[in-house]
Amino acid sequence: MKSQLNILRQLQELVLTRDEHHQTGDGSHLDSLNDSIFELQDKLSPQVAGLYDRLYKKSHIVIAAMSNGCCAVCGMQVPIAQSQQVQLAQHLVTCSSCGRILFATAADEAHNVAEKPDRDDPKTGISRFSAEELVVASLKAETKQDAIAELASLMEQNKFIANADALVSGAMDREAVLSTAVGGGLAFPHVRGVEGGGLTLAMGVSKRGIDWDGEQVHLVFLSAIPVAVSAFYLRLMSGIVQSFGKKENLDAALASADSTTLWKALVKATRHSVK
């Protein structure tokens, strides 16, 4: 059953990648994404395929990690007996609350370790997902993998995520499916399924530009995304694209001399697009 769970995880990632492409792409890769999705669906056993189809009609998120003994999507506590079954992965186990198929994450996968915000100090806008210490005004990186590694390292150093190497590996696996460069000098590398906390975003500026699968990228936004907020991430990405599609915002980011100035530029640029 572990092989079927792996197929389901790959399938969900492809489906959500297709959703992203609908949101920010030009549609040129839809056929290849659909072909890959159909190819994976054919590898599901009839029983698993039937369950997948029923769940998919309700939501594109059909499989959820078990994080800290809970379903990472709905937050329902998984009974101990079921939790053990999820760990063994000898057969499919579904959440008793939301019905999604549960899987156990590996110990070496990236996970979110950021502390929950103080209720007396509620954050707004982009500060809900990022912080001044997660922005770099001048990336040293010359390649996309180095840029992702530089930002992932920053996330780990500031105790937002654990295992930067795993985050880089996951982001590069995602890049192999479809480039996250969206035009306008922006790229959105990301890893879904980083459970244990909220969505975390780091930003870096390359003044010289980075060749990102044939596109010249100047602003890199690396995100660690819990599966439960995948739909919101699409809106966040769309809002950032809209914000930095304005020349004055892009110029302000490129002109930033340090992280403080860049953070202010990011907050200002997204004050209306990130709610």
Buried (B, 14 or more C-beta within 10 A) or exposed (E): BEEBBEBBBBBBBBBBBBBBBEBBBEEEBEEEBEEBBEEBBEBBEEEBBEBBEEBBEEEBBBBBBBBEEBBBBBEBEBEEEBBEBBEEBEEBBBBBBBBBBBBBBEEEBBBBBBEEEEEEEEEEBBBBBBBBBBBBBBBEBEEBBBBBBBBBBBBBEBEBBBBBEBBBBBBBEBBEBBBBBBEBBBBBBBBBBBBBBBBBBBBBBBEEEBEBEEBEBBBBBBBBBBBBBBEEBBBBBBBBBBBBEEEEBBEBBBEBEEBEBBBBBBBBBBEEBBE
